[in-house]
Amino acid sequence: MSIKQKAIQGVVWSAVQNWGSQAGTLIIFFILARLLTPEAFGLVALANVFLAFMQLFLEQGFGQAIIQRKDLEPEHLNTAFWINLSIGCGLSLIGMGVAGTVARSFDQPELVPILRCFSVLFVITALGQVQQSLLERKFEYKAIAARWLVATFAGGVVGIGMALLGFGVWSLVAQQIVYAALGTLTLWLCSEWRPGLKISVRHFRDLFGVGMHIMGFNYLSFLNTKANDFLVGYFFTPAVLGYYSVAYRVLNVMTQMLVRTSRDVALPTFSRLQEDPERFRRAFYTATQLTSAIAFPTFLGMAVLAPELVVVLFGEQWLPAVPLMQVLALMGMLRSITFFKGSVFIAMGKPSWWFWLSALNATLNLLGFAIAFRWGIFAVTLASVIRAYVVFPIGQLAVSKLIQEGLGKYLRVFIAPLGSAIAMATAIYAVKQPLSQYLNPLGLLVVCTLFGAAVYLIMIWLWAPKLFQQAIGIARLVVSRPKAQG
């Protein structure tokens, strides 16, 4: 099977994984948002900041190094597994010990038992990291899809059941633990690899040579994302953090569904094309342009229809999250065309570039919060979006240098999707106002979505017929894959 066929097959199963699990996650999230209070979501969001920070010490970058490495030996896998597991056990003990101190620092005593329960997730996560990387390296996204779908469904059933029985915030805690445990168990059932005892310092150095830059990126990525949750939780109330975390949750789920499907397959695909610049460049262009053609209209449509989306999906008690969702939609558009740069840096042997770009992101993120927090949560969110747009051209210049293509030529591929998406959003806004007098929020959401989709497709067909035909061709190839295999 060629790299192109493997990549397309990987995209299919990655789409099943991401769209299936994220759609399930959204449905579960919508139900729980109606059963639980913003304060409950705020407490768990605060606990997840601690969880994410501690997991930084578990993420050694070994997973990406395993995927990227050409000459992978059994000792590489054994070394990565036992180091990860040792760190996971240590982090669990530390997490249980410092839970009280963390809770007191936020003046939230309810956090203590939540943090102690979440500490077991370090061991659970460590047990599945190597298996996950091996499956990705082999393009076995069918097994990965099974993992996430089973875990999402089971975690959701437990969470919703407990919420209906009145367990409150513990519904969210149990959902995460069941999700992680079943996900790891499924990985072990799907993977044939089992750890051996033969490890070595040399193999550790091989992995850490790539992994140390990725580990540094993970620390800085935390500052770019979870640091804001920490600061919002410290300077604002749990309810405000609940609104903020829900708005970001919608952004992250949409990014997972629209972008990560292709991004997950990009690293192994780009790694195999690193010595063929022309094919590498074509693969990169195709991945980013097709992703933007889907993401641009989706995020702009979300911005226009955010009030109706919140009322229909979450309930009126979550309306304060609407302006946050609208401004974050602008970040979602940017993410769709920058999400692949990490895969490019790693595949081309430049993970240090990714690290320094992330350092700039983290510095500006903290600076933006320090300036904006006195004007409230909307200002904080807006500052985060502005920071992303300031850093964007720097990152894209670095990517352009690696793929040996001018920045201007690369950016031109996004003109048609962006122009068509803006036309679509304008059309939706124009019809939304008069229709709101006759339709309820659900009816308005359905009618405007269908109308907007029609406008966008017509615009793309007229403006970029080649892109339109390319998308149809890939869709046909995806649909024909099962027949070819049979």
C-alpha positions as CSV (number, residue, x, y, z in Angstrom):
1,M,0.0,0.0,0.0
2,S,1.4,3.4,-1.0
3,I,1.9,6.3,1.4
4,K,-1.0,8.1,-0.2
5,Q,-3.3,5.1,0.3
6,K,-2.1,4.7,3.9
7,A,-2.7,8.4,4.6
8,I,-6.2,8.4,3.1
9,Q,-7.1,5.2,5.0
10,G,-5.6,6.8,8.1
11,V,-7.7,10.0,7.6
12,V,-10.8,7.8,7.2
13,W,-10.3,6.1,10.5
14,S,-9.0,9.2,12.2
15,A,-12.2,10.9,11.1
16,V,-14.2,8.0,12.6
17,Q,-12.2,8.4,15.8
18,N,-12.4,12.2,16.1
19,W,-15.8,12.8,14.7
20,G,-17.4,9.9,16.5
21,S,-15.7,10.5,19.8
22,Q,-16.1,14.3,19.7
23,A,-19.7,14.1,18.5
24,G,-20.3,11.7,21.4
25,T,-18.4,14.0,23.7
26,L,-20.5,17.0,22.6
27,I,-23.8,15.2,23.1
28,I,-22.7,14.1,26.6
29,F,-21.4,17.5,27.4
30,F,-24.7,19.1,26.3
31,I,-26.6,16.8,28.6
32,L,-24.3,17.3,31.6
33,A,-24.4,21.1,31.0
34,R,-28.2,21.0,31.5
35,L,-27.9,18.7,34.6
36,L,-25.0,20.4,36.4
37,T,-24.2,24.0,37.4
38,P,-21.5,26.3,36.0
39,E,-19.8,26.0,39.4
40,A,-19.4,22.2,39.0
41,F,-17.7,22.7,35.6
42,G,-15.5,25.4,37.1
43,L,-14.3,23.1,39.9
44,V,-13.4,20.3,37.5
45,A,-11.8,22.8,35.1
46,L,-9.6,24.0,38.0
47,A,-8.7,20.4,38.9
48,N,-7.9,19.7,35.3
49,V,-5.4,22.6,35.4
50,F,-3.5,20.7,38.1
51,L,-3.9,17.5,36.2
52,A,-2.5,19.0,33.0
53,F,0.4,20.6,34.8
54,M,1.4,17.3,36.5
55,Q,1.1,15.4,33.2
56,L,3.7,17.7,31.7
57,F,6.3,15.7,33.6
58,L,4.8,12.5,32.1
59,E,5.0,13.7,28.5
60,Q,8.6,13.1,27.6
61,G,8.0,13.4,23.8
62,F,8.7,9.7,23.4
63,G,5.5,9.1,21.6
64,Q,6.3,11.5,18.7
65,A,9.9,10.3,18.7
66,I,8.6,6.7,18.2
67,I,6.5,7.8,15.3
68,Q,9.2,9.9,13.7
69,R,12.1,7.4,14.0
70,K,13.2,5.4,10.9
71,D,15.1,2.6,12.7
72,L,12.9,1.7,15.6
73,E,14.3,-1.1,17.8
74,P,12.5,-3.1,20.6
75,E,14.7,-1.4,23.2
76,H,13.4,2.0,22.2
77,L,9.8,0.8,23.1
78,N,10.8,-0.9,26.3
79,T,12.8,2.1,27.5
80,A,10.0,4.5,26.7
81,F,7.4,2.3,28.4
82,W,9.2,1.7,31.7
83,I,10.3,5.3,32.1
84,N,6.8,6.6,31.4
85,L,5.3,4.1,33.9
86,S,7.8,5.0,36.6
87,I,7.1,8.7,36.2
88,G,3.3,8.0,36.2
89,C,3.5,6.2,39.5
90,G,5.6,8.9,41.1
91,L,3.2,11.6,39.9
92,S,0.3,9.8,41.4
93,L,1.9,9.7,44.8
94,I,2.9,13.4,44.6
95,G,-0.6,14.4,43.4
96,M,-2.3,12.7,46.3
97,G,0.1,14.3,48.7
98,V,-0.2,17.9,47.6
99,A,-3.9,18.0,46.9
100,G,-4.7,19.8,50.2
101,T,-2.1,22.5,49.6
102,V,-3.4,23.1,46.0
103,A,-7.0,23.3,47.3
104,R,-6.1,25.8,50.0
105,S,-4.2,28.0,47.5
106,F,-7.5,28.5,45.6
107,D,-9.6,28.6,48.8
108,Q,-11.7,25.7,47.4
109,P,-11.7,22.8,49.9
110,E,-14.0,20.7,47.6
111,L,-11.0,20.3,45.3
112,V,-9.1,17.9,47.7
113,P,-10.9,14.6,47.0
114,I,-11.3,15.5,43.3
115,L,-7.5,16.1,43.0
116,R,-6.7,12.8,44.8
117,C,-9.0,10.8,42.5
118,F,-7.6,12.5,39.4
119,S,-4.1,11.5,40.5
120,V,-4.7,7.8,39.5
121,L,-5.0,9.1,35.9
122,F,-1.2,9.5,35.7
123,V,-0.6,5.7,35.9
124,I,-3.5,5.0,33.6
125,T,-2.2,7.4,30.9
126,A,1.4,6.1,31.2
127,L,0.3,2.5,30.5
128,G,-1.1,3.4,27.1
129,Q,1.3,5.9,25.6
130,V,3.6,3.5,23.8
131,Q,0.7,1.4,22.4
132,Q,-0.9,4.6,21.1
133,S,2.3,5.7,19.3
134,L,2.9,2.3,17.7
135,L,-0.6,2.2,16.3
136,E,-0.2,5.7,14.9
137,R,3.2,4.8,13.4
138,K,1.6,1.8,11.6
139,F,-1.4,3.9,10.4
140,E,-3.7,1.6,12.5
141,Y,-6.3,4.3,13.1
142,K,-9.1,1.8,13.2
143,A,-7.9,0.4,16.5
144,I,-7.4,4.0,17.8
145,A,-10.9,4.9,16.7
146,A,-12.3,1.8,18.7
147,R,-10.4,3.0,21.7
148,W,-11.9,6.5,21.8
149,L,-15.4,5.5,20.8
150,V,-15.6,2.8,23.6
151,A,-14.1,5.1,26.2
152,T,-16.3,8.1,25.2
153,F,-19.6,6.0,25.3
154,A,-18.8,4.3,28.6
155,G,-17.6,7.5,30.3
156,G,-20.7,9.3,29.1
157,V,-23.1,6.7,30.4
158,V,-21.4,6.8,33.8
159,G,-21.3,10.6,34.0
160,I,-24.9,11.1,32.9
161,G,-26.2,8.3,35.2
162,M,-24.4,9.8,38.2
163,A,-25.7,13.3,37.3
164,L,-29.3,12.1,37.2
165,L,-28.8,10.4,40.6
166,G,-27.7,13.7,42.1
167,F,-23.9,13.2,42.4
168,G,-23.1,16.7,41.1
169,V,-19.5,17.4,40.4
170,W,-18.6,13.7,41.0
171,S,-20.4,12.9,37.8
172,L,-17.7,14.7,35.8
173,V,-14.9,13.1,37.9
174,A,-16.2,9.6,37.3
175,Q,-16.7,10.3,33.6
176,Q,-13.0,11.2,33.1
177,I,-11.7,8.3,35.1
178,V,-13.8,5.7,33.3
179,Y,-12.9,7.3,29.9
180,A,-9.2,7.1,30.6
181,A,-9.3,3.5,32.1
182,L,-11.3,2.0,29.2
183,G,-9.3,3.9,26.6
184,T,-6.0,2.4,27.9
185,L,-7.5,-1.1,28.2
186,T,-8.7,-0.9,24.6
187,L,-5.3,0.0,23.4
188,W,-3.8,-3.0,25.1
189,L,-6.4,-5.3,23.5
190,C,-5.8,-3.8,20.0
191,S,-2.0,-3.7,20.2
192,E,0.2,-6.9,19.9
193,W,3.2,-5.3,21.5
194,R,4.1,-6.1,25.1
195,P,6.9,-4.5,27.1
196,G,10.1,-6.4,27.7
197,L,12.8,-5.8,30.3
198,K,15.7,-5.0,28.0
199,I,16.3,-1.2,28.1
200,S,19.4,0.9,27.6
201,V,20.8,4.4,28.1
202,R,21.6,4.6,24.4
203,H,18.0,4.0,23.3
204,F,16.9,6.6,25.8
205,R,19.2,9.1,24.3
206,D,17.9,8.3,20.8
207,L,14.3,9.1,21.9
208,F,15.2,12.0,24.1
209,G,17.1,13.7,21.4
210,V,13.8,14.4,19.6
211,G,11.6,14.2,22.7
212,M,13.3,16.9,24.8
213,H,12.2,19.6,22.3
214,I,8.7,18.2,22.3
215,M,8.7,18.1,26.1
216,G,9.7,21.7,26.1
217,F,6.9,22.5,23.7
218,N,4.5,20.7,26.0
219,Y,5.5,22.9,29.0
220,L,5.0,26.0,26.9
221,S,1.8,24.7,25.4
222,F,0.5,24.4,29.0
223,L,1.3,28.1,29.5
224,N,-0.6,28.9,26.2
225,T,-3.7,27.0,27.2
226,K,-4.1,25.8,30.8
227,A,-2.3,28.7,32.4
228,N,-5.3,30.9,31.5
229,D,-7.6,28.5,33.3
230,F,-5.3,28.6,36.3
231,L,-5.3,32.4,36.3
232,V,-9.0,32.8,35.6
233,G,-9.7,30.3,38.5
234,Y,-7.5,32.4,40.8
235,F,-8.7,35.9,39.9
236,F,-12.3,35.1,39.1
237,T,-15.1,32.9,40.5
238,P,-15.7,29.3,39.7
239,A,-18.8,30.3,37.8
240,V,-16.8,32.6,35.5
241,L,-14.3,29.8,35.0
242,G,-17.2,27.6,34.1
243,Y,-18.3,29.9,31.4
244,Y,-14.8,30.3,30.1
245,S,-14.0,26.6,30.2
246,V,-17.3,25.8,28.3
247,A,-16.4,28.3,25.6
248,Y,-12.9,26.9,25.2
249,R,-14.3,23.4,25.3
250,V,-16.5,24.1,22.3
251,L,-13.5,25.5,20.5
252,N,-11.3,22.5,21.3
253,V,-13.9,20.0,20.4
254,M,-14.6,21.7,17.0
255,T,-10.8,21.8,16.4
256,Q,-10.5,18.1,17.2
257,M,-13.3,17.3,14.8
258,L,-12.3,19.6,11.9
259,V,-8.5,19.7,12.1
260,R,-7.0,16.9,14.2
261,T,-8.4,14.2,11.9
262,S,-5.8,15.3,9.3
263,R,-3.2,16.4,11.8
264,D,-2.9,12.9,13.4
265,V,-2.1,11.4,10.0
266,A,0.2,14.3,9.0
267,L,3.2,13.4,11.2
268,P,3.7,9.8,10.0
269,T,2.9,10.9,6.4
270,F,5.3,13.9,6.4
271,S,8.0,11.9,8.1
272,R,8.1,9.5,5.2
273,L,8.3,12.3,2.7
274,Q,11.0,14.4,4.5
275,E,13.5,13.5,1.8
276,D,11.2,14.4,-1.1
277,P,10.6,18.2,-0.9
278,E,8.2,18.5,-3.8
279,R,5.9,15.7,-2.5
280,F,6.2,17.0,1.0
281,R,5.1,20.5,-0.1
282,R,2.1,19.1,-2.1
283,A,1.0,17.0,0.9
284,F,1.3,20.0,3.2
285,Y,-0.6,22.3,0.9
286,T,-3.4,19.8,0.3
287,A,-3.8,19.1,4.1
288,T,-4.0,22.8,5.1
289,Q,-6.1,24.0,2.2
290,L,-8.8,21.3,2.5
291,T,-8.9,21.7,6.3
292,S,-9.3,25.4,6.0
293,A,-12.1,24.9,3.4
294,I,-14.1,23.1,6.1
295,A,-13.0,25.0,9.2
296,F,-13.4,28.6,8.0
297,P,-17.1,28.4,7.3
298,T,-17.7,26.3,10.4
299,F,-16.1,28.7,12.8
300,L,-17.6,31.9,11.2
301,G,-21.0,30.2,11.2
302,M,-20.6,29.4,14.9
303,A,-19.7,33.1,15.6
304,V,-22.9,34.3,14.0
305,L,-25.2,31.6,15.5
306,A,-23.6,31.4,18.9
307,P,-26.6,32.7,20.9
308,E,-28.9,30.1,19.3
309,L,-26.3,27.3,19.7
310,V,-25.9,28.0,23.4
311,V,-29.6,28.2,24.1
312,V,-30.4,25.0,22.2
313,L,-27.4,22.9,23.4
314,F,-26.7,24.2,26.9
315,G,-29.6,26.2,28.1
316,E,-30.1,29.8,28.9
317,Q,-28.0,29.6,32.1
318,W,-24.9,29.5,29.8
319,L,-25.7,32.7,27.8
320,P,-22.8,34.6,29.4
321,A,-20.5,32.2,27.4
322,V,-21.8,33.5,24.1
323,P,-19.4,36.5,23.6
324,L,-16.5,34.3,24.6
325,M,-17.5,31.7,22.0
326,Q,-17.8,34.3,19.3
327,V,-14.3,35.8,19.8
328,L,-12.8,32.3,20.1
329,A,-14.2,31.4,16.7
330,L,-11.6,33.7,15.3
331,M,-8.9,31.7,17.0
332,G,-10.5,28.5,15.6
333,M,-10.0,29.8,12.0
334,L,-6.3,30.5,12.7
335,R,-5.8,27.1,14.3
336,S,-7.1,25.4,11.2
337,I,-4.1,26.6,9.1
338,T,-1.5,26.4,11.8
339,F,-2.3,23.1,13.4
340,F,0.1,21.3,11.0
341,K,3.2,23.3,11.7
342,G,4.2,21.1,14.6
343,S,4.1,18.0,12.4
344,V,6.2,19.9,9.8
345,F,8.9,20.9,12.4
346,I,9.1,17.3,13.8
347,A,9.1,15.6,10.4
348,M,11.8,17.9,9.0
349,G,14.0,17.4,12.1
350,K,13.5,20.9,13.5
351,P,11.6,20.3,16.8
352,S,13.6,23.1,18.4
353,W,11.9,25.6,16.1
354,W,8.6,24.5,17.5
355,F,9.9,24.9,21.0
356,W,11.0,28.5,20.5
357,L,7.8,29.5,18.7
358,S,5.9,28.1,21.7
359,A,8.1,30.1,24.0
360,L,7.1,33.3,22.2
361,N,3.5,32.2,22.4
362,A,3.7,31.5,26.2
363,T,5.4,34.8,26.9
364,L,2.8,36.9,25.0
365,N,0.0,34.9,26.5
366,L,1.0,35.7,30.1
367,L,1.7,39.3,29.1
368,G,-1.8,39.6,27.5
369,F,-3.5,38.2,30.6
370,A,-1.6,40.6,32.9
371,I,-2.8,43.6,30.8
372,A,-6.4,42.4,30.2
373,F,-7.7,40.7,33.4
374,R,-8.7,44.0,35.1
375,W,-11.3,44.5,32.3
376,G,-12.9,41.1,32.8
377,I,-13.1,37.7,31.2
378,F,-14.0,38.9,27.7
379,A,-10.9,41.1,27.6
380,V,-8.8,38.1,28.7
381,T,-10.3,36.0,25.9
382,L,-9.8,38.7,23.3
383,A,-6.2,39.2,24.4
384,S,-5.6,35.4,23.8
385,V,-6.9,35.7,20.3
386,I,-4.9,38.8,19.5
387,R,-1.7,37.0,20.7
388,A,-2.4,34.1,18.3
389,Y,-2.7,36.5,15.3
390,V,0.5,38.3,16.3
391,V,2.5,35.1,16.4
392,F,1.0,33.6,13.3
393,P,3.2,35.2,10.6
394,I,6.4,34.3,12.5
395,G,5.4,30.6,12.6
396,Q,4.4,30.5,9.0
397,L,7.6,32.1,7.9
398,A,9.5,29.3,9.6
399,V,7.3,26.7,7.9
400,S,7.7,28.4,4.5
401,K,11.5,28.2,4.9
402,L,11.3,24.4,5.6
403,I,9.0,23.6,2.7
404,Q,11.0,26.0,0.4
405,E,8.1,28.1,-0.6
406,G,7.3,31.8,-0.3
407,L,4.9,32.9,2.4
408,G,2.8,34.9,0.0
409,K,2.2,32.0,-2.4
410,Y,1.3,29.8,0.5
411,L,-1.3,32.2,2.0
412,R,-2.9,32.7,-1.4
413,V,-4.4,29.2,-1.2
414,F,-6.6,30.4,1.6
415,I,-8.2,33.4,-0.2
416,A,-11.1,31.4,-1.8
417,P,-12.1,29.5,1.4
418,L,-11.8,32.7,3.5
419,G,-13.7,34.9,1.1
420,S,-16.5,32.3,0.6
421,A,-16.8,31.9,4.4
422,I,-17.1,35.6,5.0
423,A,-19.8,35.8,2.3
424,M,-21.6,32.9,3.9
425,A,-21.5,34.5,7.4
426,T,-22.8,37.8,6.0
427,A,-25.7,36.0,4.3
428,I,-26.6,34.1,7.5
429,Y,-26.5,37.4,9.5
430,A,-28.8,39.1,6.9
431,V,-31.5,36.4,7.0
432,K,-31.2,35.7,10.8
433,Q,-32.6,39.0,11.9
434,P,-36.0,38.8,10.1
435,L,-36.4,35.1,10.6
436,S,-35.9,35.4,14.4
437,Q,-39.3,36.9,14.6
438,Y,-41.0,33.8,13.3
439,L,-38.8,30.9,14.4
440,N,-37.6,29.5,17.8
441,P,-33.9,29.1,18.4
442,L,-33.8,25.5,17.2
443,G,-35.7,26.3,14.0
444,L,-33.6,29.4,13.3
445,L,-30.4,27.3,13.8
446,V,-31.5,24.6,11.4
447,V,-32.7,27.0,8.7
448,C,-29.6,29.3,8.9
449,T,-27.2,26.4,8.9
450,L,-28.7,24.9,5.7
451,F,-28.9,28.3,4.0
452,G,-25.3,29.1,5.0
453,A,-24.0,25.7,3.7
454,A,-25.7,26.2,0.4
455,V,-24.2,29.7,0.0
456,Y,-20.7,28.5,0.9
457,L,-20.8,25.6,-1.5
458,I,-22.0,27.8,-4.4
459,M,-19.3,30.4,-3.6
460,I,-16.5,27.7,-3.5
461,W,-17.8,26.2,-6.8
462,L,-17.7,29.6,-8.5
463,W,-14.5,31.0,-6.9
464,A,-12.3,27.9,-6.7
465,P,-13.7,25.1,-8.9
466,K,-10.4,23.2,-8.7
467,L,-10.6,23.0,-4.9
468,F,-14.2,22.0,-5.2
469,Q,-13.3,19.1,-7.6
470,Q,-10.4,18.1,-5.4
471,A,-12.6,17.8,-2.4
472,I,-15.1,15.7,-4.3
473,G,-12.3,13.5,-5.7
474,I,-10.9,12.8,-2.2
475,A,-14.5,12.1,-0.9
476,R,-15.0,9.5,-3.7
477,L,-11.6,7.9,-3.0
478,V,-12.5,7.6,0.7
479,V,-15.9,6.0,-0.1
480,S,-14.3,3.6,-2.6
481,R,-11.7,2.4,-0.1
482,P,-13.8,-0.4,1.5
483,K,-14.7,-1.8,-2.0
484,A,-11.0,-1.9,-3.0
485,Q,-10.1,-3.7,0.2
486,G,-12.8,-6.3,-0.3
